[in-house]
Amino acid sequence: MDAKPFFAALVLAGGWFSPLAGQQPSPMMPGPMGQMGDPMGFQDMMGPMMHVLLYTPQHLLARKEALGLTNDQIARLSTLRNGVQTGQNAAMAEAKGHVQAVQEAAAGATPDTVALKTHFEAAHAAMGKAHWLALVSAVQAKAVLTDGQRTKVKVWADSMQAWMQQHRQMMQPHESH
């Protein structure tokens, strides 16, 4: 199950509902009046995470030819991928249920902010479980690679980060760099 749509829904929900959910500013994303700041700011936090997540078994297996993976490495990475998939699917199903509950709680003319906060936090926690499983599988998969293969992935990560930085600068030309 692809986590991107659910993560995007949570990010958007956080921006829309953070002023409603308990009327408290978020300690992680302090913005004006307690609202969520610039979504591009997530890249500062996500950049280092993406360097790690490039090592997830599914990413490495998708690039097995470019990395020159051996049959033994393919088998070990496949075992890691299959082992984490069940846990991630369960966490994503849990998150999806809570995101739907957030939508339902917000649908009324007078939204129940307690229900919004409860389900938002539960969805966020479930997404955290899914991301944790991805991180664990990534560091385990990284250990399967040789030094040369890890260097290739690092070069890809560095070039991806450079591209993201250029993209961010193009999208925000008004800021000084």
Secondary structure, DSSP 8 states (H G I E B T S, - for coil): --SHHHHHHHHHHHHHHTTTSTT---SSS--GGG----GGGHHHHHHHHHHHHTTSHHHHHHTHHHHT--HHHHHHHHHHHHHHHHHHHHHHHHHHHHHHHHHHHHHSSS--HHHHHHHHHHHHHHHHHHHHHHHHHHHHHHTTS-HHHHHHHHHHHHHHHHHHHHHHHHH-TTS--
